[in-house]
Amino acid sequence: MKIPCSTLVFTLSVLSLSISISCATSNPILNDFFQCLPKYSNSSYPISEAIFTRENTYFQSVLLSYIRNLRHCTPTTPKPLAIVTAKHESHVQATVMCAKQHGLHMRIRSGGHDYEGLSFISYISNTSYIVLDMFYLREIDVNIADESAWVGSGAIVGELYYSIAEKSKVHAFPGGVCPSVGVGGLFSGGGYGPTMRKFGLTVDNIVDARLVNVNGTILDRKSMGEDLFWAIRGGGGASFGVILSWKIKLLQVPPVVTVFRITKTLDQGAADVLHRLLRMSWIESTLFFSEYAFGTPIKALIKRPTEPPPFFFKGKSDYVKQPIPKEVLKSIFEKMINRYESTHMQWNPYGGRMNEISESETPFPHRAGNLFMIQYWTYWMEKGIESTNKYLNLSRNLYGSMTPYVSKSPREVLHNYRDLDIGSNMLNQTSIEHARVYGRTYFKGNFERLVRVKSAVDPQNFFKHEQSIPPL
């Protein structure tokens, strides 16, 4: 079943059919890449209609449409030489094979929510790069009879939830509550949401996948093998191949769930104030947690943003393993009010099903022993490098002040909330030593197995970025 395209995507589709895209550029490597593409793509789906170069009128709008942070949308932000908006699986195969043949660095974008913008920005390559954009590959096929669904990596979470709700009021899937997040990135990083204490993570409920490997071959779970299938379920995107689609297990939920908000201020101390308690369906609860107004039609979930939000932000994360004394919490909140302006904390409780799954079951290791996962956000509206540095320092200072109260050796971080502050690869280099710094914070002991899988499936390290898994 096809999900209705957003206004922007529909417009781009029409434009791409009504104009003749010239792929010729002054860059000889890029020209060779363009000449290579038709050799490996299905001629029934001309790949020339999927290419946008910097010379193309619509290049900027295609690039900006899936940028979710103004921090990655400045005059000095690196930009790709071209964007391939794959409309057919063969476009993905051709892009991989031709980029590899002609030495072009490649980024892969699903929903564009990467906190550091690494799905469309490259800081490590001293040569130019291209972006493979997956947003057209978003078909969703829900099968209630066997309680499963296939979902394209270019779909967003809201489209997946809407497709499930169209078929059943008592089935759901354990993802997040931000409807515009891309499935490709969410699934690759682990994926958590309000039902994880009942059902576990997104990756705990993936049963198959289709992937384009470094040779351009399409593999499913059986043909890729269990090691690679293990790695792609939480080992981070764009390290092992390009995921075309995922097969997920649907889960049964009650026809009615209860949602509520509790507001607590420092002045109120320990007194919780219950603002409202509502009963609604699971799909409606997703709207509630996404802060839509009560009664908003569920079709709002499939609306894709068409431009970046009007603010800059920096995100970080932590894990809490021991209770934090109330007086310490009060001190932290006072600092946020008085010293760390524009900062925000979100505390996500762990336990339940999360405690029952081994930390090596998938690459996502943050299981038993965690009380909370904390997400830190710092927002700002002011433009300019001085403002950016000011708020980045606020974010880092708040994070630093939490050091005594969170996990240690390593200080664990959620991969879905990517953070370059914890380490990255150097310019045009990838080393085990550099990667181990960030790899152990994201994956703990699973990092070494991820390296072994990477060495087997991509020994020349074609799929790489600032925090990718390196080969031996």
Secondary structure as GFF3:
##gff-version 3
##sequence-region A 1 472
A	DSSP	alpha_helix	7	18	.	.	.	ID=ss1
A	DSSP	alpha_helix	28	40	.	.	.	ID=ss2
A	DSSP	three_ten_helix	47	50	.	.	.	ID=ss3
A	DSSP	beta_strand	51	53	.	.	.	ID=ss4
A	DSSP	alpha_helix	59	64	.	.	.	ID=ss5
A	DSSP	three_ten_helix	70	72	.	.	.	ID=ss6
A	DSSP	beta_strand	82	85	.	.	.	ID=ss7
A	DSSP	alpha_helix	89	101	.	.	.	ID=ss8
A	DSSP	beta_strand	105	109	.	.	.	ID=ss9
A	DSSP	beta_strand	129	133	.	.	.	ID=ss10
A	DSSP	beta_strand	140	143	.	.	.	ID=ss11
A	DSSP	beta_strand	148	152	.	.	.	ID=ss12
A	DSSP	alpha_helix	157	167	.	.	.	ID=ss13
A	DSSP	beta_strand	171	172	.	.	.	ID=ss14
A	DSSP	alpha_helix	183	189	.	.	.	ID=ss15
A	DSSP	alpha_helix	196	199	.	.	.	ID=ss16
A	DSSP	three_ten_helix	203	205	.	.	.	ID=ss17
A	DSSP	beta_strand	206	212	.	.	.	ID=ss18
A	DSSP	beta_strand	218	219	.	.	.	ID=ss19
A	DSSP	alpha_helix	221	224	.	.	.	ID=ss20
A	DSSP	alpha_helix	226	232	.	.	.	ID=ss21
A	DSSP	beta_strand	242	249	.	.	.	ID=ss22
A	DSSP	beta_strand	251	252	.	.	.	ID=ss23
A	DSSP	beta_strand	257	263	.	.	.	ID=ss24
A	DSSP	beta_strand	273	280	.	.	.	ID=ss25
A	DSSP	alpha_helix	282	289	.	.	.	ID=ss26
A	DSSP	three_ten_helix	298	302	.	.	.	ID=ss27
A	DSSP	beta_strand	312	320	.	.	.	ID=ss28
A	DSSP	alpha_helix	326	338	.	.	.	ID=ss29
A	DSSP	beta_strand	343	349	.	.	.	ID=ss30
A	DSSP	alpha_helix	353	356	.	.	.	ID=ss31
A	DSSP	beta_strand	372	380	.	.	.	ID=ss32
A	DSSP	alpha_helix	385	401	.	.	.	ID=ss33
A	DSSP	three_ten_helix	403	405	.	.	.	ID=ss34
A	DSSP	three_ten_helix	420	422	.	.	.	ID=ss35
A	DSSP	alpha_helix	432	443	.	.	.	ID=ss36
A	DSSP	alpha_helix	446	457	.	.	.	ID=ss37
###
